[in-house]
Amino acid sequence: MKSLKQVKIMIVEDDNDINKILELIVKDQGYKATCCFSGTEARLRLQRQFFDLILLDIMLPGLTGEELLAEIREQSSVPIIVISAKSMIEDKVNLLKLGADDYIVKPFAREEVAARIEVQLRKNYLHQAGKCLNWKELALDESRHVVTVGKSELNLTNVEFDILKIMLKHPKQVFSKAKLYELLWNDVYRGNDNSISVHVSNIRKKIAAVTSEEYIKTIWGIGFSLV
């Protein structure tokens, strides 16, 4: 991973108190924090500066969090953790479909935010140097954090990348949603969490955009497999 002083995290939150709390969490971990209070301000910052991770509120003045997330995902796979007061499963699913890597519901525990930041940064930077995984025309380069199908590069989020990496290491093995969830987040799977299905669906759509060949098959009632 980068040295602590090099890691830059952008906080997008319009509530002054919550913004300050998030800034303290980031700085306590030794990272550099850049605070924005609207989606428009964050957009301008992103045009001039690179960030290693983004903490994003959804209900923002001007450019909404959903709109900003969609714009970012058109050109970047930077890890994005949504922090929102919206607690309905539908809200979480929609944000994951848009490309969020993780979702934290307000009010949050400082320790949880810190831990989830560490998870995303670790996924983004701790890759085995030079190691490539291949299946048919699908190639995953861990050191460069790049996935290609033939000559086309896929713009994947960190979670999508990690799901493919797990499956590429064990082609044709069937992975249940619970198993993938546990491998990704080292946490117990809760049956009402649909995040894995959303991420797999996103991967399929991105692969389908560049090839007609099927790579991930759903084994109904069991899980997913690379085919």
Residue pairs with C-beta under 8 A, 6 or more apart in sequence:
1 7
1 121
1 122
1 125
1 126
2 52
2 125
4 29
4 30
4 31
5 30
5 32
6 32
7 30
7 31
7 32
7 52
7 53
7 121
8 31
8 32
8 34
8 49
8 50
8 51
8 52
9 26
9 31
9 32
9 33
9 34
9 51
9 52
9 53
9 54
9 55
9 117
10 33
10 34
10 35
10 36
10 42
10 45
10 46
10 51
10 53
10 54
10 55
11 19
11 22
11 23
11 26
11 33
11 34
11 35
11 36
11 54
11 55
12 36
12 37
12 38
12 39
12 41
12 42
12 54
12 55
12 56
12 57
12 60
12 65
12 68
13 19
13 22
13 35
13 36
13 37
13 55
13 57
13 83
14 37
14 38
14 57
14 59
14 60
14 61
15 57
16 37
18 57
18 83
18 106
19 35
19 37
21 110
22 33
22 35
22 55
22 83
22 113
23 33
23 35
25 110
25 113
25 114
25 117
26 32
26 33
26 55
26 117
27 33
28 114
29 114
29 117
29 118
31 52
31 117
34 45
34 49
34 51
36 42
36 45
37 61
38 60
38 61
38 62
38 63
39 60
39 61
39 62
39 63
39 64
39 65
39 67
39 68
40 62
40 63
42 54
42 56
42 63
42 68
43 63
43 68
43 71
45 51
46 72
51 78
52 78
52 79
52 121
52 124
53 78
53 79
53 80
53 81
53 117
53 120
53 121
53 124
54 72
54 78
54 79
54 80
54 81
55 81
55 83
55 113
55 117
56 65
56 68
56 69
56 80
56 81
56 82
56 83
56 100
57 65
57 82
57 83
57 84
58 64
58 65
58 66
58 82
58 84
58 86
58 91
58 95
59 65
59 84
59 85
59 86
60 68
65 82
65 84
66 94
66 95
66 98
69 80
69 82
69 95
69 98
69 99
69 100
70 98
70 99
72 78
72 80
72 99
73 98
73 99
73 155
73 157
75 155
77 145
77 155
77 156
77 157
77 158
77 161
79 101
79 102
79 120
79 121
79 123
79 124
79 157
79 158
80 99
80 100
80 101
80 102
80 157
81 100
81 101
81 102
81 103
81 104
81 113
81 116
81 117
81 120
82 95
82 100
82 102
82 103
82 104
83 104
83 106
83 108
83 113
84 91
84 95
84 103
84 104
84 105
84 106
85 105
85 106
86 92
86 105
87 105
89 192
89 193
89 194
92 103
92 194
92 195
93 194
93 195
93 198
95 103
96 103
96 195
96 198
96 199
96 202
97 198
97 201
97 202
99 157
99 202
100 157
101 120
101 157
101 158
101 159
102 116
102 119
102 120
102 159
103 195
104 112
104 113
104 116
119 185
120 158
123 158
123 159
123 161
123 162
124 145
124 158
127 142
127 143
127 145
128 142
128 143
129 142
129 143
130 142
130 143
131 141
131 142
131 143
132 139
132 140
132 141
132 142
133 139
133 140
133 142
133 165
133 168
133 169
134 140
134 168
135 168
135 171
135 215
135 226
136 213
136 215
137 149
137 150
137 211
137 213
138 147
138 148
138 149
138 164
138 168
138 207
138 215
139 147
139 148
139 149
140 146
140 147
140 161
140 164
140 165
140 168
141 147
141 148
142 165
145 161
146 153
147 153
147 154
147 156
147 161
147 164
148 154
149 207
149 210
149 211
149 215
150 210
150 211
152 210
152 211
154 206
154 207
154 210
155 206
156 164
156 203
156 206
157 199
157 202
159 184
159 199
160 199
160 202
160 203
160 206
162 184
163 180
163 184
163 196
163 199
163 200
163 203
164 203
166 175
166 180
166 183
166 184
167 173
167 175
167 216
167 224
167 225
167 226
168 226
170 226
171 226
172 225
172 226
172 227
173 225
173 226
174 219
174 222
174 223
174 224
174 225
175 223
175 224
175 225
176 222
176 223
177 189
177 196
177 197
177 223
177 224
178 189
179 223
180 196
180 223
180 224
181 187
181 189
181 193
181 195
181 196
182 188
182 189
184 196
200 216
200 224
203 216
204 215
204 216
207 215
207 216
214 227
215 226
215 227
216 224
216 225
216 226
216 227
217 224
217 225
217 226
217 227
218 224
219 225
